[in-house]
Amino acid sequence: MEKETETKNNEQLIVLSNKKNLSVTGTNKVISLKPDLIQLDTNYGGLMITGSNLELIKLDNVTTRAELSGDINGIKFLDKQIKEPFFRKIFK
């Protein structure tokens, strides 16, 4: 059995397996979750994952690890943090 440890010193690890499964450490929160686009706020800024049939399988706040699945077409880092939509902040 694999033992998960907390991410240290803002370390980030991104693992893509077979273009279907993605694991990202250093994840602070999920900004957007749609079948064709997932946006994450990470230790290194925004991360945008595009594709089809995308799903968030697991989000662990202790290890700051997010696991995704689907047909992944692209992973793009954004220079700045992604701002959460105004109405989402109001209606939390």
Backbone as XML, in Angstrom:
<?xml version="1.0"?>
<chain id="A" units="angstrom">
  <residue number="1" name="MET">
    <atom name="N" x="0.839" y="-1.173" z="0.000"/>
    <atom name="CA" x="0.000" y="0.000" z="0.000"/>
    <atom name="C" x="0.889" y="1.244" z="0.000"/>
  </residue>
  <residue number="2" name="GLU">
    <atom name="N" x="0.535" y="2.223" z="-0.789"/>
    <atom name="CA" x="1.301" y="3.461" z="-0.938"/>
    <atom name="C" x="0.999" y="4.399" z="0.221"/>
  </residue>
  <residue number="3" name="LYS">
    <atom name="N" x="2.042" y="4.955" z="0.812"/>
    <atom name="CA" x="1.881" y="5.904" z="1.907"/>
    <atom name="C" x="1.998" y="7.319" z="1.344"/>
  </residue>
  <residue number="4" name="GLU">
    <atom name="N" x="0.965" y="8.146" z="1.580"/>
    <atom name="CA" x="0.973" y="9.519" z="1.080"/>
    <atom name="C" x="1.539" y="10.433" z="2.156"/>
  </residue>
  <residue number="5" name="THR">
    <atom name="N" x="2.386" y="11.354" z="1.743"/>
    <atom name="CA" x="2.945" y="12.324" z="2.679"/>
    <atom name="C" x="2.546" y="13.716" z="2.252"/>
  </residue>
  <residue number="6" name="GLU">
    <atom name="N" x="2.607" y="14.655" z="3.188"/>
    <atom name="CA" x="2.254" y="16.035" z="2.875"/>
    <atom name="C" x="3.276" y="16.651" z="1.936"/>
  </residue>
  <residue number="7" name="THR">
    <atom name="N" x="2.822" y="17.526" z="1.075"/>
    <atom name="CA" x="3.705" y="18.250" z="0.180"/>
    <atom name="C" x="4.521" y="19.235" z="0.996"/>
  </residue>
  <residue number="8" name="LYS">
    <atom name="N" x="5.837" y="19.234" z="0.799"/>
    <atom name="CA" x="6.725" y="20.087" z="1.574"/>
    <atom name="C" x="7.298" y="21.200" z="0.713"/>
  </residue>
  <residue number="9" name="ASN">
    <atom name="N" x="7.487" y="22.359" z="1.329"/>
    <atom name="CA" x="8.161" y="23.491" z="0.689"/>
    <atom name="C" x="7.555" y="23.863" z="-0.658"/>
  </residue>
  <residue number="10" name="ASN">
    <atom name="N" x="6.238" y="23.850" z="-0.760"/>
    <atom name="CA" x="5.546" y="24.237" z="-1.990"/>
    <atom name="C" x="5.953" y="23.381" z="-3.188"/>
  </residue>
  <residue number="11" name="GLU">
    <atom name="N" x="6.347" y="22.162" z="-2.946"/>
    <atom name="CA" x="6.726" y="21.239" z="-4.014"/>
    <atom name="C" x="5.479" y="20.860" z="-4.812"/>
  </residue>
  <residue number="12" name="GLN">
    <atom name="N" x="5.657" y="20.683" z="-6.124"/>
    <atom name="CA" x="4.536" y="20.270" z="-6.955"/>
    <atom name="C" x="4.976" y="19.137" z="-7.865"/>
  </residue>
  <residue number="13" name="LEU">
    <atom name="N" x="4.141" y="18.115" z="-7.925"/>
    <atom name="CA" x="4.404" y="16.961" z="-8.772"/>
    <atom name="C" x="3.170" y="16.726" z="-9.634"/>
  </residue>
  <residue number="14" name="ILE">
    <atom name="N" x="3.384" y="16.637" z="-10.948"/>
    <atom name="CA" x="2.290" y="16.376" z="-11.885"/>
    <atom name="C" x="2.620" y="15.094" z="-12.641"/>
  </residue>
  <residue number="15" name="VAL">
    <atom name="N" x="1.696" y="14.122" z="-12.550"/>
    <atom name="CA" x="1.910" y="12.834" z="-13.205"/>
    <atom name="C" x="0.719" y="12.553" z="-14.114"/>
  </residue>
  <residue number="16" name="LEU">
    <atom name="N" x="0.995" y="12.374" z="-15.404"/>
    <atom name="CA" x="-0.029" y="12.038" z="-16.384"/>
    <atom name="C" x="0.219" y="10.614" z="-16.862"/>
  </residue>
  <residue number="17" name="SER">
    <atom name="N" x="-0.786" y="9.752" z="-16.709"/>
    <atom name="CA" x="-0.670" y="8.356" z="-17.122"/>
    <atom name="C" x="-1.629" y="8.064" z="-18.270"/>
  </residue>
  <residue number="18" name="ASN">
    <atom name="N" x="-1.074" y="7.616" z="-19.380"/>
    <atom name="CA" x="-1.855" y="7.166" z="-20.538"/>
    <atom name="C" x="-2.858" y="8.196" z="-21.049"/>
  </residue>
  <residue number="19" name="LYS">
    <atom name="N" x="-2.577" y="9.473" z="-20.836"/>
    <atom name="CA" x="-3.469" y="10.550" z="-21.274"/>
    <atom name="C" x="-4.872" y="10.434" z="-20.684"/>
  </residue>
  <residue number="20" name="LYS">
    <atom name="N" x="-5.009" y="9.655" z="-19.611"/>
    <atom name="CA" x="-6.324" y="9.412" z="-19.010"/>
    <atom name="C" x="-6.383" y="9.756" z="-17.530"/>
  </residue>
  <residue number="21" name="ASN">
    <atom name="N" x="-5.277" y="9.618" z="-16.814"/>
    <atom name="CA" x="-5.258" y="9.847" z="-15.369"/>
    <atom name="C" x="-4.194" y="10.873" z="-15.030"/>
  </residue>
  <residue number="22" name="LEU">
    <atom name="N" x="-4.584" y="11.862" z="-14.219"/>
    <atom name="CA" x="-3.687" y="12.944" z="-13.849"/>
    <atom name="C" x="-3.686" y="13.086" z="-12.335"/>
  </residue>
  <residue number="23" name="SER">
    <atom name="N" x="-2.494" y="13.188" z="-11.767"/>
    <atom name="CA" x="-2.327" y="13.427" z="-10.343"/>
    <atom name="C" x="-1.511" y="14.706" z="-10.175"/>
  </residue>
  <residue number="24" name="VAL">
    <atom name="N" x="-2.013" y="15.630" z="-9.344"/>
    <atom name="CA" x="-1.359" y="16.918" z="-9.131"/>
    <atom name="C" x="-1.228" y="17.156" z="-7.631"/>
  </residue>
  <residue number="25" name="THR">
    <atom name="N" x="0.011" y="17.331" z="-7.152"/>
    <atom name="CA" x="0.204" y="17.717" z="-5.764"/>
    <atom name="C" x="0.429" y="19.222" z="-5.707"/>
  </residue>
  <residue number="26" name="GLY">
    <atom name="N" x="0.275" y="19.789" z="-4.536"/>
    <atom name="CA" x="0.412" y="21.237" z="-4.396"/>
    <atom name="C" x="-0.856" y="21.962" z="-4.795"/>
  </residue>
  <residue number="27" name="THR">
    <atom name="N" x="-1.990" y="21.271" z="-4.745"/>
    <atom name="CA" x="-3.276" y="21.844" z="-5.123"/>
    <atom name="C" x="-3.911" y="22.529" z="-3.922"/>
  </residue>
  <residue number="28" name="ASN">
    <atom name="N" x="-4.237" y="23.806" z="-4.064"/>
    <atom name="CA" x="-4.880" y="24.545" z="-2.976"/>
    <atom name="C" x="-6.394" y="24.434" z="-3.015"/>
  </residue>
  <residue number="29" name="LYS">
    <atom name="N" x="-6.983" y="24.589" z="-4.211"/>
    <atom name="CA" x="-8.432" y="24.447" z="-4.345"/>
    <atom name="C" x="-8.828" y="24.288" z="-5.807"/>
  </residue>
  <residue number="30" name="VAL">
    <atom name="N" x="-10.041" y="23.814" z="-6.002"/>
    <atom name="CA" x="-10.614" y="23.665" z="-7.342"/>
    <atom name="C" x="-11.413" y="24.933" z="-7.630"/>
  </residue>
  <residue number="31" name="ILE">
    <atom name="N" x="-11.097" y="25.595" z="-8.746"/>
    <atom name="CA" x="-11.777" y="26.825" z="-9.137"/>
    <atom name="C" x="-12.967" y="26.535" z="-10.041"/>
  </residue>
  <residue number="32" name="SER">
    <atom name="N" x="-12.762" y="25.663" z="-11.012"/>
    <atom name="CA" x="-13.822" y="25.347" z="-11.970"/>
    <atom name="C" x="-13.782" y="23.858" z="-12.276"/>
  </residue>
  <residue number="33" name="LEU">
    <atom name="N" x="-14.976" y="23.269" z="-12.390"/>
    <atom name="CA" x="-15.067" y="21.834" z="-12.652"/>
    <atom name="C" x="-16.155" y="21.596" z="-13.689"/>
  </residue>
  <residue number="34" name="LYS">
    <atom name="N" x="-15.730" y="21.383" z="-14.926"/>
    <atom name="CA" x="-16.645" y="21.122" z="-16.034"/>
    <atom name="C" x="-16.142" y="19.890" z="-16.776"/>
  </residue>
  <residue number="35" name="PRO">
    <atom name="N" x="-16.987" y="19.222" z="-17.549"/>
    <atom name="CA" x="-16.550" y="18.021" z="-18.268"/>
    <atom name="C" x="-15.428" y="18.261" z="-19.286"/>
  </residue>
  <residue number="36" name="ASP">
    <atom name="N" x="-15.264" y="19.520" z="-19.742"/>
    <atom name="CA" x="-14.226" y="19.811" z="-20.737"/>
    <atom name="C" x="-13.109" y="20.711" z="-20.200"/>
  </residue>
  <residue number="37" name="LEU">
    <atom name="N" x="-13.225" y="21.171" z="-18.935"/>
    <atom name="CA" x="-12.238" y="22.086" z="-18.367"/>
    <atom name="C" x="-12.238" y="21.997" z="-16.846"/>
  </residue>
  <residue number="38" name="ILE">
    <atom name="N" x="-11.055" y="21.801" z="-16.285"/>
    <atom name="CA" x="-10.883" y="21.848" z="-14.837"/>
    <atom name="C" x="-9.795" y="22.868" z="-14.549"/>
  </residue>
  <residue number="39" name="GLN">
    <atom name="N" x="-10.079" y="23.805" z="-13.646"/>
    <atom name="CA" x="-9.104" y="24.815" z="-13.264"/>
    <atom name="C" x="-8.781" y="24.645" z="-11.781"/>
  </residue>
  <residue number="40" name="LEU">
    <atom name="N" x="-7.477" y="24.585" z="-11.496"/>
    <atom name="CA" x="-7.003" y="24.416" z="-10.129"/>
    <atom name="C" x="-6.148" y="25.606" z="-9.727"/>
  </residue>
  <residue number="41" name="ASP">
    <atom name="N" x="-6.188" y="25.936" z="-8.451"/>
    <atom name="CA" x="-5.274" y="26.908" z="-7.873"/>
    <atom name="C" x="-4.188" y="26.082" z="-7.188"/>
  </residue>
  <residue number="42" name="THR">
    <atom name="N" x="-2.928" y="26.250" z="-7.615"/>
    <atom name="CA" x="-1.830" y="25.457" z="-7.067"/>
    <atom name="C" x="-0.770" y="26.353" z="-6.454"/>
  </residue>
  <residue number="43" name="ASN">
    <atom name="N" x="0.230" y="25.737" z="-5.864"/>
    <atom name="CA" x="1.343" y="26.480" z="-5.266"/>
    <atom name="C" x="2.081" y="27.337" z="-6.287"/>
  </residue>
  <residue number="44" name="TYR">
    <atom name="N" x="1.990" y="26.994" z="-7.557"/>
    <atom name="CA" x="2.696" y="27.728" z="-8.610"/>
    <atom name="C" x="1.762" y="28.515" z="-9.504"/>
  </residue>
  <residue number="45" name="GLY">
    <atom name="N" x="0.574" y="28.821" z="-9.025"/>
    <atom name="CA" x="-0.390" y="29.598" z="-9.791"/>
    <atom name="C" x="-1.509" y="28.728" z="-10.320"/>
  </residue>
  <residue number="46" name="GLY">
    <atom name="N" x="-2.184" y="29.240" z="-11.333"/>
    <atom name="CA" x="-3.317" y="28.522" z="-11.911"/>
    <atom name="C" x="-2.866" y="27.386" z="-12.810"/>
  </residue>
  <residue number="47" name="LEU">
    <atom name="N" x="-3.669" y="26.333" z="-12.843"/>
    <atom name="CA" x="-3.425" y="25.186" z="-13.709"/>
    <atom name="C" x="-4.735" y="24.859" z="-14.400"/>
  </residue>
  <residue number="48" name="MET">
    <atom name="N" x="-4.702" y="24.845" z="-15.737"/>
    <atom name="CA" x="-5.894" y="24.590" z="-16.526"/>
    <atom name="C" x="-5.727" y="23.259" z="-17.256"/>
  </residue>
  <residue number="49" name="ILE">
    <atom name="N" x="-6.673" y="22.340" z="-17.055"/>
    <atom name="CA" x="-6.651" y="21.030" z="-17.704"/>
    <atom name="C" x="-7.834" y="20.982" z="-18.662"/>
  </residue>
  <residue number="50" name="THR">
    <atom name="N" x="-7.559" y="20.715" z="-19.931"/>
    <atom name="CA" x="-8.621" y="20.641" z="-20.930"/>
    <atom name="C" x="-8.717" y="19.221" z="-21.468"/>
  </residue>
  <residue number="51" name="GLY">
    <atom name="N" x="-9.899" y="18.890" z="-21.974"/>
    <atom name="CA" x="-10.129" y="17.566" z="-22.534"/>
    <atom name="C" x="-11.612" y="17.291" z="-22.631"/>
  </residue>
  <residue number="52" name="SER">
    <atom name="N" x="-11.976" y="16.030" z="-22.485"/>
    <atom name="CA" x="-13.391" y="15.648" z="-22.505"/>
    <atom name="C" x="-13.622" y="14.578" z="-21.440"/>
  </residue>
  <residue number="53" name="ASN">
    <atom name="N" x="-14.836" y="14.526" z="-20.965"/>
    <atom name="CA" x="-15.229" y="13.585" z="-19.908"/>
    <atom name="C" x="-14.342" y="13.708" z="-18.667"/>
  </residue>
  <residue number="54" name="LEU">
    <atom name="N" x="-13.929" y="14.927" z="-18.336"/>
    <atom name="CA" x="-13.040" y="15.132" z="-17.189"/>
    <atom name="C" x="-13.826" y="15.025" z="-15.885"/>
  </residue>
  <residue number="55" name="GLU">
    <atom name="N" x="-13.222" y="14.351" z="-14.908"/>
    <atom name="CA" x="-13.827" y="14.171" z="-13.595"/>
    <atom name="C" x="-12.773" y="14.354" z="-12.524"/>
  </residue>
  <residue number="56" name="LEU">
    <atom name="N" x="-13.178" y="14.939" z="-11.419"/>
    <atom name="CA" x="-12.320" y="15.018" z="-10.244"/>
    <atom name="C" x="-12.602" y="13.771" z="-9.425"/>
  </residue>
  <residue number="57" name="ILE">
    <atom name="N" x="-11.618" y="12.892" z="-9.334"/>
    <atom name="CA" x="-11.793" y="11.630" z="-8.624"/>
    <atom name="C" x="-11.572" y="11.811" z="-7.130"/>
  </residue>
  <residue number="58" name="LYS">
    <atom name="N" x="-10.533" y="12.561" z="-6.774"/>
    <atom name="CA" x="-10.186" y="12.713" z="-5.360"/>
    <atom name="C" x="-9.479" y="14.041" z="-5.149"/>
  </residue>
  <residue number="59" name="LEU">
    <atom name="N" x="-9.810" y="14.711" z="-4.048"/>
    <atom name="CA" x="-9.113" y="15.923" z="-3.633"/>
    <atom name="C" x="-8.810" y="15.764" z="-2.156"/>
  </residue>
  <residue number="60" name="ASP">
    <atom name="N" x="-7.518" y="15.660" z="-1.827"/>
    <atom name="CA" x="-7.087" y="15.462" z="-0.448"/>
    <atom name="C" x="-6.419" y="16.730" z="0.048"/>
  </residue>
  <residue number="61" name="ASN">
    <atom name="N" x="-7.049" y="17.395" z="1.011"/>
    <atom name="CA" x="-6.518" y="18.657" z="1.522"/>
    <atom name="C" x="-5.283" y="18.456" z="2.406"/>
  </residue>
  <residue number="62" name="VAL">
    <atom name="N" x="-5.109" y="17.288" z="2.978"/>
    <atom name="CA" x="-3.946" y="17.034" z="3.836"/>
    <atom name="C" x="-2.684" y="16.904" z="2.989"/>
  </residue>
  <residue number="63" name="THR">
    <atom name="N" x="-2.758" y="16.111" z="1.934"/>
    <atom name="CA" x="-1.590" y="15.909" z="1.065"/>
    <atom name="C" x="-1.567" y="16.903" z="-0.093"/>
  </residue>
  <residue number="64" name="THR">
    <atom name="N" x="-2.569" y="17.739" z="-0.211"/>
    <atom name="CA" x="-2.766" y="18.712" z="-1.295"/>
    <atom name="C" x="-2.702" y="18.043" z="-2.666"/>
  </residue>
  <residue number="65" name="ARG">
    <atom name="N" x="-3.285" y="16.874" z="-2.756"/>
    <atom name="CA" x="-3.240" y="16.086" z="-3.993"/>
    <atom name="C" x="-4.624" y="16.004" z="-4.632"/>
  </residue>
  <residue number="66" name="ALA">
    <atom name="N" x="-4.673" y="16.259" z="-5.936"/>
    <atom name="CA" x="-5.901" y="16.110" z="-6.714"/>
    <atom name="C" x="-5.679" y="15.010" z="-7.745"/>
  </residue>
  <residue number="67" name="GLU">
    <atom name="N" x="-6.677" y="14.155" z="-7.912"/>
    <atom name="CA" x="-6.622" y="13.101" z="-8.918"/>
    <atom name="C" x="-7.782" y="13.306" z="-9.881"/>
  </residue>
  <residue number="68" name="LEU">
    <atom name="N" x="-7.456" y="13.288" z="-11.181"/>
    <atom name="CA" x="-8.442" y="13.523" z="-12.222"/>
    <atom name="C" x="-8.407" y="12.380" z="-13.228"/>
  </residue>
  <residue number="69" name="SER">
    <atom name="N" x="-9.529" y="12.191" z="-13.918"/>
    <atom name="CA" x="-9.552" y="11.219" z="-15.005"/>
    <atom name="C" x="-10.373" y="11.781" z="-16.154"/>
  </residue>
  <residue number="70" name="GLY">
    <atom name="N" x="-10.205" y="11.200" z="-17.321"/>
    <atom name="CA" x="-10.895" y="11.626" z="-18.532"/>
    <atom name="C" x="-9.933" y="11.613" z="-19.698"/>
  </residue>
  <residue number="71" name="ASP">
    <atom name="N" x="-10.371" y="12.141" z="-20.822"/>
    <atom name="CA" x="-9.519" y="12.248" z="-22.008"/>
    <atom name="C" x="-8.815" y="13.602" z="-21.957"/>
  </residue>
  <residue number="72" name="ILE">
    <atom name="N" x="-7.576" y="13.610" z="-21.476"/>
    <atom name="CA" x="-6.846" y="14.853" z="-21.238"/>
    <atom name="C" x="-6.121" y="15.281" z="-22.507"/>
  </residue>
  <residue number="73" name="ASN">
    <atom name="N" x="-6.424" y="16.502" z="-22.968"/>
    <atom name="CA" x="-5.818" y="17.032" z="-24.192"/>
    <atom name="C" x="-4.754" y="18.075" z="-23.916"/>
  </residue>
  <residue number="74" name="GLY">
    <atom name="N" x="-4.862" y="18.775" z="-22.785"/>
    <atom name="CA" x="-3.905" y="19.844" z="-22.522"/>
    <atom name="C" x="-3.789" y="20.179" z="-21.049"/>
  </residue>
  <residue number="75" name="ILE">
    <atom name="N" x="-2.581" y="20.597" z="-20.681"/>
    <atom name="CA" x="-2.307" y="21.082" z="-19.332"/>
    <atom name="C" x="-1.567" y="22.402" z="-19.515"/>
  </residue>
  <residue number="76" name="LYS">
    <atom name="N" x="-2.115" y="23.458" z="-18.941"/>
    <atom name="CA" x="-1.513" y="24.779" z="-19.139"/>
    <atom name="C" x="-1.370" y="25.482" z="-17.798"/>
  </residue>
  <residue number="77" name="PHE">
    <atom name="N" x="-0.165" y="26.011" z="-17.566"/>
    <atom name="CA" x="0.071" y="26.819" z="-16.376"/>
    <atom name="C" x="-0.286" y="28.263" z="-16.690"/>
  </residue>
  <residue number="78" name="LEU">
    <atom name="N" x="-0.929" y="28.915" z="-15.741"/>
    <atom name="CA" x="-1.258" y="30.321" z="-15.869"/>
    <atom name="C" x="-0.310" y="31.098" z="-14.965"/>
  </residue>
  <residue number="79" name="ASP">
    <atom name="N" x="0.142" y="32.259" z="-15.422"/>
    <atom name="CA" x="1.127" y="33.033" z="-14.677"/>
    <atom name="C" x="0.629" y="33.490" z="-13.320"/>
  </residue>
  <residue number="80" name="LYS">
    <atom name="N" x="-0.652" y="33.752" z="-13.211"/>
    <atom name="CA" x="-1.204" y="34.287" z="-11.977"/>
    <atom name="C" x="-2.229" y="33.329" z="-11.403"/>
  </residue>
  <residue number="81" name="GLN">
    <atom name="N" x="-2.594" y="33.579" z="-10.154"/>
    <atom name="CA" x="-3.642" y="32.793" z="-9.520"/>
    <atom name="C" x="-4.945" y="33.033" z="-10.276"/>
  </residue>
  <residue number="82" name="ILE">
    <atom name="N" x="-5.782" y="32.029" z="-10.338"/>
    <atom name="CA" x="-7.083" y="32.153" z="-10.976"/>
    <atom name="C" x="-8.032" y="32.798" z="-9.980"/>
  </residue>
  <residue number="83" name="LYS">
    <atom name="N" x="-8.728" y="33.827" z="-10.414"/>
    <atom name="CA" x="-9.693" y="34.479" z="-9.529"/>
    <atom name="C" x="-11.003" y="33.704" z="-9.562"/>
  </residue>
  <residue number="84" name="GLU">
    <atom name="N" x="-11.539" y="33.517" z="-8.385"/>
    <atom name="CA" x="-12.809" y="32.828" z="-8.260"/>
    <atom name="C" x="-13.922" y="33.760" z="-8.737"/>
  </residue>
  <residue number="85" name="PRO">
    <atom name="N" x="-14.918" y="33.227" z="-9.484"/>
    <atom name="CA" x="-16.013" y="34.065" z="-9.962"/>
    <atom name="C" x="-16.710" y="34.791" z="-8.800"/>
  </residue>
  <residue number="86" name="PHE">
    <atom name="N" x="-17.121" y="36.030" z="-9.049"/>
    <atom name="CA" x="-17.721" y="36.883" z="-8.036"/>
    <atom name="C" x="-18.920" y="36.230" z="-7.356"/>
  </residue>
  <residue number="87" name="PHE">
    <atom name="N" x="-19.844" y="35.667" z="-8.137"/>
    <atom name="CA" x="-21.058" y="35.094" z="-7.561"/>
    <atom name="C" x="-20.768" y="33.834" z="-6.743"/>
  </residue>
  <residue number="88" name="ARG">
    <atom name="N" x="-19.731" y="33.105" z="-7.091"/>
    <atom name="CA" x="-19.377" y="31.914" z="-6.328"/>
    <atom name="C" x="-18.917" y="32.319" z="-4.927"/>
  </residue>
  <residue number="89" name="LYS">
    <atom name="N" x="-18.211" y="33.434" z="-4.810"/>
    <atom name="CA" x="-17.768" y="33.923" z="-3.494"/>
    <atom name="C" x="-18.971" y="34.293" z="-2.636"/>
  </residue>
  <residue number="90" name="ILE">
    <atom name="N" x="-19.953" y="34.916" z="-3.248"/>
    <atom name="CA" x="-21.143" y="35.375" z="-2.511"/>
    <atom name="C" x="-21.990" y="34.207" z="-2.014"/>
  </residue>
  <residue number="91" name="PHE">
    <atom name="N" x="-22.175" y="33.194" z="-2.852"/>
    <atom name="CA" x="-23.103" y="32.115" z="-2.546"/>
    <atom name="C" x="-22.446" y="30.855" z="-1.998"/>
  </residue>
  <residue number="92" name="LYS">
    <atom name="N" x="-21.309" y="30.993" z="-1.332"/>
    <atom name="CA" x="-20.664" y="29.818" z="-0.724"/>
    <atom name="C" x="-21.420" y="29.353" z="0.469"/>
  </residue>
</chain>
